[in-house]
């Protein structure tokens, strides 16, 4: 993979911390990809003076939505206006409208609702295959299986199904493994825990953000 991101100014990344717990492995993966990471607990500040924003992937929807609420419109506007973003697990779920897991509004970047996995073994914890992969960054990273830790999954509206860029199946329940709208990417899996290909995916996202910076 290209190492061009390390030969230019590092990508400035804001990690939106909504009380998700230990962020160490994600910060480590971002820094390994050449990013300079700052942690923000305010959603509006997280999209200011940054070249990419990351929504991490541990926690419950309601408290995360509550933390998001004060800056939700500012973050939504920034993402719809082209700021590169990566939402991981719960972070991907926050890209949707709402969740059966708890109250509160998501960002509404991808129309749809978060619902519980239709399976006996919940949560899904462990490795699962990706199929029907359309996301270029997943192809670039050669990420074919990924690590999951989730009880809920995203259900796009019929009109938003074109946003799904990869799928996975757990006990017959097929659900979006990743989504994409513009420069906003969501993964239901944890790339930072998905071995070398997962870290390569994080690096590919940072290279993508760097390309957007150059283009602007």
C-alpha positions as CSV (number, residue, x, y, z in Angstrom):
1,X,0.0,0.0,0.0
2,X,1.1,3.6,-0.6
3,X,2.9,5.3,2.2
4,X,2.3,8.7,0.8
5,X,0.4,9.8,3.9
6,X,3.6,9.6,5.9
7,X,5.5,11.8,3.4
8,X,3.2,14.8,3.8
9,X,1.5,16.6,6.6
10,X,-0.2,14.1,8.8
11,X,-4.0,13.9,8.7
12,X,-5.6,15.7,11.7
13,X,-8.3,13.4,13.1
14,X,-10.8,14.2,15.8
15,X,-12.0,11.2,17.7
16,X,-15.5,11.9,19.1
17,X,-15.6,10.3,22.6
18,X,-19.1,9.8,23.8
19,X,-18.1,7.8,26.8
20,X,-17.4,4.7,24.8
21,X,-14.7,3.4,27.1
22,X,-11.2,2.3,26.2
23,X,-10.2,4.0,22.9
24,X,-6.6,2.9,23.1
25,X,-6.6,0.3,20.3
26,X,-8.4,2.7,17.9
27,X,-6.1,5.6,18.7
28,X,-3.1,3.3,18.2
29,X,-4.4,2.1,14.8
30,X,-5.0,5.7,13.7
31,X,-1.6,6.9,14.8
32,X,0.0,3.8,13.1
33,X,-1.6,5.1,9.9
34,X,0.1,8.4,10.3
35,X,-2.7,10.5,11.9
36,X,-2.5,13.1,14.6
37,X,-5.4,12.3,16.9
38,X,-7.2,14.6,19.3
39,X,-10.1,13.3,21.5
40,X,-13.2,15.5,21.7
41,X,-16.2,15.1,23.9
42,X,-18.2,17.8,22.2
43,X,-19.7,16.9,18.8
44,X,-19.6,20.4,17.4
45,X,-15.9,20.9,18.4
46,X,-15.1,17.4,16.9
47,X,-15.9,18.7,13.4
48,X,-14.0,22.0,13.7
49,X,-10.4,22.4,12.7
50,X,-10.0,18.8,11.6
51,X,-9.6,16.8,8.4
52,X,-11.5,13.7,9.4
53,X,-13.7,12.6,12.3
54,X,-14.0,9.1,13.8
55,X,-16.9,7.8,15.8
56,X,-15.7,4.9,17.9
57,X,-17.5,1.6,18.5
58,X,-18.2,0.7,22.1
59,X,-21.2,1.6,24.1
60,X,-25.0,1.9,24.0
61,X,-27.0,4.1,21.6
62,X,-29.0,6.2,24.1
63,X,-26.1,7.7,26.1
64,X,-24.1,8.2,22.9
65,X,-27.0,10.0,21.3
66,X,-27.4,12.1,24.4
67,X,-23.7,13.1,24.2
68,X,-24.2,13.8,20.5
69,X,-27.4,15.9,20.9
70,X,-25.9,19.3,21.5
71,X,-23.7,19.2,18.4
72,X,-25.7,16.9,16.2
73,X,-26.8,19.4,13.6
74,X,-23.2,20.8,13.4
75,X,-21.8,17.4,12.9
76,X,-24.4,16.3,10.4
77,X,-23.9,19.4,8.3
78,X,-20.1,19.0,8.3
79,X,-20.4,15.3,7.2
80,X,-23.0,16.1,4.5
81,X,-20.7,18.9,3.3
82,X,-17.9,16.5,2.7
83,X,-15.8,16.1,5.9
84,X,-14.5,12.5,5.8
85,X,-15.8,10.4,8.6
86,X,-15.5,6.8,9.8
87,X,-18.1,5.4,12.1
88,X,-17.2,2.1,13.8
89,X,-19.9,-0.3,15.2
90,X,-21.9,2.0,17.5
91,X,-20.4,4.8,15.5
92,X,-21.9,3.4,12.3
93,X,-25.2,3.0,14.1
94,X,-25.1,6.7,15.0
95,X,-25.0,7.5,11.3
96,X,-28.7,6.2,11.1
97,X,-31.9,7.9,12.3
98,X,-32.6,6.1,15.5
99,X,-32.2,2.8,17.4
100,X,-34.4,0.2,19.1
101,X,-31.7,-0.1,21.7
102,X,-32.5,3.3,23.3
103,X,-33.9,6.8,22.9
104,X,-32.3,9.6,21.0
105,X,-31.6,10.8,17.5
106,X,-28.8,9.6,15.3
107,X,-27.2,11.8,12.6
108,X,-29.5,10.7,9.9
109,X,-26.8,10.5,7.3
110,X,-28.1,7.1,6.2
111,X,-31.9,6.8,6.4
112,X,-33.0,3.8,8.5
113,X,-33.1,2.3,12.0
114,X,-30.9,0.2,14.2
115,X,-32.5,-3.1,15.3
116,X,-31.6,-6.1,17.3
117,X,-29.9,-9.0,15.5
118,X,-32.4,-11.7,14.7
119,X,-30.4,-14.6,16.1
120,X,-30.2,-17.0,19.1
121,X,-26.5,-16.2,19.8
122,X,-26.5,-12.5,20.7
123,X,-24.2,-10.6,21.0
124,X,-22.2,-11.7,17.9
125,X,-18.7,-11.8,19.1
126,X,-15.9,-12.9,16.9
127,X,-14.9,-13.2,13.2
128,X,-17.3,-13.1,10.3
129,X,-17.0,-13.0,6.6
130,X,-17.8,-9.9,4.4
131,X,-19.6,-10.5,1.1
132,X,-20.8,-8.5,-1.8
133,X,-18.1,-6.0,-1.0
134,X,-18.5,-2.7,-3.0
135,X,-16.4,-0.4,-0.7
136,X,-13.1,0.4,-2.5
137,X,-11.2,0.9,0.8
138,X,-12.1,-2.7,1.9
139,X,-10.8,-4.0,-1.4
140,X,-7.7,-1.9,-1.0
141,X,-7.1,-3.4,2.4
142,X,-8.0,-6.9,1.3
143,X,-10.3,-7.1,4.3
144,X,-12.5,-10.2,3.8
145,X,-13.2,-11.3,7.4
146,X,-13.6,-8.9,10.3
147,X,-14.1,-8.9,14.0
148,X,-17.5,-8.1,15.4
149,X,-18.9,-7.4,18.9
150,X,-22.5,-6.4,18.4
151,X,-26.1,-7.1,19.4
152,X,-27.7,-4.5,17.1
153,X,-27.4,-3.9,13.4
154,X,-28.4,-1.2,10.9
155,X,-31.5,-1.6,8.7
156,X,-31.5,1.0,5.9
157,X,-34.7,2.1,4.3
158,X,-35.4,0.7,0.9
159,X,-34.4,4.0,-0.7
160,X,-31.1,3.9,1.3
161,X,-30.1,0.3,0.4
162,X,-27.7,1.7,-2.3
163,X,-25.6,3.0,0.7
164,X,-24.7,-0.5,1.8
165,X,-21.2,-1.3,0.6
166,X,-20.7,-4.8,2.1
167,X,-22.7,-7.4,3.9
168,X,-22.3,-10.1,6.6
169,X,-24.6,-12.8,7.9
170,X,-25.1,-14.1,11.4
171,X,-27.3,-17.1,11.9
172,X,-29.2,-16.3,8.8
173,X,-29.7,-12.6,9.5
174,X,-28.0,-10.7,6.7
175,X,-27.1,-7.1,7.7
176,X,-24.9,-4.3,6.4
177,X,-21.2,-4.7,7.3
178,X,-20.4,-1.3,5.9
179,X,-22.1,1.7,4.5
180,X,-21.0,4.7,2.5
181,X,-22.6,8.1,1.7
182,X,-20.3,10.6,0.1
183,X,-17.1,10.8,2.3
184,X,-18.8,9.1,5.3
185,X,-18.1,5.5,5.8
186,X,-19.5,3.2,8.5
187,X,-18.4,-0.3,9.5
188,X,-20.4,-2.6,11.8
189,X,-17.2,-4.5,12.6
190,X,-14.1,-3.2,14.4
191,X,-11.3,-2.7,11.9
192,X,-8.9,-1.9,14.7
193,X,-9.4,-5.4,16.0
194,X,-9.4,-7.1,12.6
195,X,-5.7,-8.0,12.4
196,X,-3.5,-6.5,9.7
197,X,-6.1,-6.1,7.0
198,X,-8.3,-4.1,9.5
199,X,-5.4,-1.8,10.3
200,X,-4.7,-1.5,6.6
201,X,-8.3,-0.4,6.2
202,X,-7.9,2.3,8.8
203,X,-4.7,3.4,6.9
204,X,-6.7,3.4,3.6
205,X,-9.3,5.7,5.2
206,X,-6.6,8.1,6.3
207,X,-5.1,8.1,2.8
208,X,-8.6,8.8,1.5
209,X,-9.0,11.7,3.9
210,X,-5.6,13.0,2.8
211,X,-6.7,12.9,-0.8
212,X,-9.8,14.9,0.1
213,X,-7.6,17.5,1.8
214,X,-5.4,17.8,-1.3
215,X,-8.5,18.1,-3.5
216,X,-9.9,21.0,-1.4
